[in-house]
Amino acid sequence: GIDGIEAIYSTYKPADERYIRKIATKHKLLISGGYDYHGANKPDIELGTGRGHLFVPEEILTKIKEYKNNI
């Protein structure tokens, strides 16, 4: 099984994010976010920036940490 799904991503459209969040809720999955940084492999992407609009709320990390502390 899996514990979470990346619902927040710099190139997702709002509808994509809503759809993935709906799947996460249905299957009781954690939500994570990412921006596809891979160091020198993707030099056009800066650490913490990604492409397009990206904002991962602090509460996402808090929920992941809580989950990790309870397993």
Order of alpha helices (4+ residues) and beta strands (2+ residues): beta-alpha-beta-alpha
